[in-house]
């Protein structure tokens, strides 16, 4: 069966990304300050779905591998192209992240001005500076905003992946599509991808390192290469079986969430009817704004929920209203962040690709990794 190569072939990626962002947002808002009255009114099936919304993070990790494999598909990997790739990614990711970081710091600073005796201390300059370079965990700091840990993981993914591609290029003496079809690339990626499965059971202890999550990123890469670069399907099958075995052995749901995502990506590239399920306006909008929604929902949504708890206590009707308001305001904030910060960042990254990177083919990406 042929693979869809139309200009809109990546709409299913945006659709899945939108679902992942919405799942994580609903999860955080549901388990927030008003979880008890909310859960008492929520049907058991829906409550179970909301409690597992954190699995949207695993979807993001697989999608990142898929999209990054696409963005580097025709690039000759050397030190220069690696540096240019890192620059484009940071130009893409940093401005929205820094804006939300500033909002979070201001959010903590305002109570300090109003009620200094009850407020938590402001983040120190060192704490903030560590966040600016995604190094807070290595320097002993906690996340100022809970969701920031995944951005640190993503940056580790990018740096490690480009380093492994460079190593494979050197060993195989091939680049671009020739490298992707070389068994040397699989030999470089496979050991670490399989080894990372041993950390899945202790993912909470290793949460701030790429190790428990690396197999998800590689799974996304292999899926893309099998879809569009005619890579051996046996590698994807082998990794998938290992992931399924890991999930069955550990009882963790993250491996199965990754497999489901890869399966949908693989099938959607071949089945236009399935791909169209993700092409609706709502999902496409959520996909386009997913990075902004993921970044801002915790700061905005929790502020609303905390205010609701103070004003109306554990009232169940009021809790539902506050939950709806927190979601609406999170969506509104993400729209503004996307419109005024994220889109200019994307445009700048594309200009860098076109103007400053003449040796890399300037093929538009289907969308940011997140």
N, C-alpha and C positions, 0 to 999 in steps of 0.2 A: 504494500500500500504506500502511495507517495506521501511525502511530507508537505504540508501547506507552506508555500514560500511566498505568499502574498504579503503586501505591505502591512496588513493588519494581523499577521500571524501571532503577534505577541499580545493581543488583547486578552487572551486567557491568562497570561502572566499578570497583567494589571488586575484582572478580576480576582485571581487568587490572592494577590497582594492586598486588595481591598477587603476581602473576607478575613484575612489574617489580622489586619489593623483593627477592624471592627470587633473581632473576637477578643483581642487583648484589651481593647478599650472597655468593652462590656464586662469582662472579667474583673478588671481593676475597680470599676465603679460599683459592681455588684458586691464585691467582698470588702467594700470600704466601711465607713463609720455606720452606715445604716443597713448592714448585712442582715441583722436579725429580723427586723420588720419586713425587709424585702423578701427574704427567704421564706418567711411564714406565709406569704401570699403567692409565691411562685410555684407552679406545678412541678412535681418531682423531676419530670423529664427535662423541662426547661432549666431547672436549677442545676441539674447534672451537666448540661451543655455549658451553662455559664461558668460553672466551677472549673471546667476544663478549657476555658478560653485562653489560658496561658500557652496552650499548644500552638497558638498563632506564631509564637517566636520560632518554633521549629520550622513552620512553613516559610517564614522569612529567611531562615538560614539556607534552606534548599533553593529558594528563589534567587538568593544572592549568588550561589554557585552557578546557577543557570545563566543569569544575566552577565556575570563577570566573564564566564567562558565565552559568551557571545561578544563582549566588548573587546576581548583579546584574540579573537579567532584568526585574524590575519596579521597579527603584530609579530615582528621579529624581536625576540626578547633579548635585550642586552641591558647594561647598566643604565644607559640613557633612556630607553623606552620604559624601563621599570620606574625610574624617577619621574618620568612624565605621566605615567599611569597613576602613581601615588599622588602627584600634584592635582590631577583632574579629580580623583576621588575625594580629596580633602576639600577642594574648592566646591565640590558638589555637596558634601556632607556638613562642613563646618558652620557656615553662616546660620542655618536654621537651628542647629544645635547650640551655638553660642547665644542666640537670642533667647531660647528657652532657658538656658543656664542663667542668663541675666535676669529673666523673669522670676526664676526660682529663688535667686539670691535676694531680689527685691521683696518677694513674697515672705521670706523669712525676716527681712529687715523691717518691714512695716510693723508687725506686732512688737518688735523690740522698741520701736519709737513710741508706740501707744501704751504698752504695758511692759516696761523693762523688767519688772520683778517676776513676770510669769513667762516671758519669752525665752526661747532657746537662743544661744549665742549665734552671731552671724558667722558664716563660713569665713575662714581666714584667707588671706591672699594666697598662701601656699596651696590651700585646698582648692581654691578656684583655678589657680594656674595649673595644677595637676589635671584638672578636668579639661582644660583647653587642649591638652596634648593626649588625652585619653589614657593617662597614666596614673589615675588616682589609686587604683588597686595595688599597683606595684610600689607605690609610695606610702601605703598604709592608710589611705583615706577611704571612707565609705562614699557611696553615690549621693550627691545632693538631691537628685531625682532618681527614683527607683529604676526607671527604664533605661537609664544611661549605661548600665552594664553591658547591654547587648551591642551598643555602638563600639565599645572597647573590643568586644569579640570580633565584630565585623572588621575593624582595622587590623586585628591580628590575622584574620583570614586573608585579607588582601596582601599583606606583607609576606606571609608565608607562601601563599599561592604563587605570587610573582617570583619569589626566590626559588621555589621548586621548578617552575617553568624554566627559569634561567639555568638551573642545574641540569634539567633534562635536555635543554638546547645544547649545552656544552658536551654532555655525554653522547647524545645522538648525532651531534653536528648537523642538526636539522632545525628548521624554524617554521612558524606559521602552520598551515595545514599539514605539511610533511611531518612536523613534530607530533601533531595530534594523532596521526595515524601510526606513529612509531610505538613499538612495544616498550621502548625505554620510558616513555611518559607514564605508562601504567606501572612499570617497575619502581618509578620514583614515588608515585602517589599512593600505591596500594599499601605498603607497610604501615605508614602513619595513619591512613584511613582506617585500616583494620585494627591497628593498635588503639586508636581513639575509642573503640567500642568498649574496651576494658575500663574506661572511666565513666561510662554511662551510669552505672549503679551508684557512683559517688559524685554525680553531677553537681549536687549542692555544695560539696566541699571544694570542687574545682570550678565553680560557676564563673569565676572571673578570668579563667584561662580558656583558650580555644579547644583544649584537649577533649572534653566530653561532647563537643559539638562539631568537630572537624569533619566527621563522617557525613554529616548532613550537607555541608558545603560541597564536599567531593561528590556526593550523590547527585546534587544539582548539576555539577560540571559534567559528569558522565552522561546524565540524561540529555543535556544539550548536545554533547558530542555524538551520541547515538542518533539523535533527532536530525542533526544538520551536518555532521562531519563524517558520517558512516563509520564511526568507531565501532569496535567489536562489541556486540551486544552481550557477549559472555562476561565481560568485565562488569557491566551493569547488573547482570543476573547474579554473578558471584557476590558482589557487594550487597545486593538486596537480600540475598539469602543469609548472609552474615548478619545484617542488620535485623532481619526478622528473628533469627536465632537469639540475638542479643536481647531483643524485646521480650521474647518468650521466656528467656532465662531470668532476666532481671525483674520482669513484671512492669517495666516502665512503658509509658505510652509514647514518649518522644520518638523512639525508633519507628513506631507504626505511623505516627503523624508524618514523619519524613518520607516513609515509603508511599503513603497515600498521596502526598504532594507530588513526588516524582512520577507516580503512576498517572496522575491527572495531567501533568505536563507532557509525558510521553504520548498518552492517548490523544490529548487535545491537538498536538502537532499533526496527527494523522486523521482525526475525525472532525471535520468542520462542524458537524452538528453538536458535538460535545463542546467544542471551543465557543460556539455561539451562546452556550449557557452562561458564559462569563462575560458576555459583551454588552449586557444591559447598561443603561445610563448610570444607574445607582452604583453598581459595582465598579464601573469604569471611573466614575468620579472618586469613589473611595480609594481606588487604586492609585489615581494620580495624586491624591492628597494624603496617602497612607503614611508617608514619612513624617509629615507635619502633624498628623493626628496622633501617631505613635509618640512623638516627642512631647506634645503639649497637653494631652488629655489628662495626665496624672496631676499636673500642677493646677490646671483649671478645674477639672472635675472634682478633685478632692477638696478644693477650697469651697465649692458649692455644697458638697455633702457635709463637710464639717459645719458650715453655717446652718444647714438644715437641721443637723442633729442638735445644735445649740438652741435653735428657735422652736422646734416642734417635738423634740425628744424622739421617742420610739413609736410615734403614731404611724400606723401602717399606710393609710391613704396619703399622708404627707410625705412619707418615705418614697412612695412611688412617684409623687410629683417632683420631689427633689432629685430622684434618680433620672427622670426624664429631662429635667432642666440641666442637670450636670452633663448629660449626653449632648443636648442641643448646644450648650455653650462651648463644649469641647469641639464639636464639629464647626461651630462658627469661628472659634479661635484658630483651628487648623486651616480653615479656608483663608483667613487673613494671613497667617504665616506662610501658607503656600503661595498666595498671590503676591505678597510684597517681599518675601525673602527667598523662598525656595525656588520659584521660577527664575528670578534673576541669577541665582547660583547655577541653575541648570544651563541657562543661556551662556554664562561666562565659561563654564566647563566645556560647552560645545565650541565656543570661540577659540579656546585654548587648543582643542583638538584639531580645529581647522587651520588656525593661523600659526601656532607655535610648534606643531608636531608634524612637519611636512613629511617625515618618513613613515608615519603611521597612517594607514588608510582612514580617511575621515568619513566613516560610515555611521550614520546616526544610530544611537542606541535605542532599543525599544522602550527604555524607561530606566530611571535610577534603580539601583539594587534595592533601595528602600527610601 
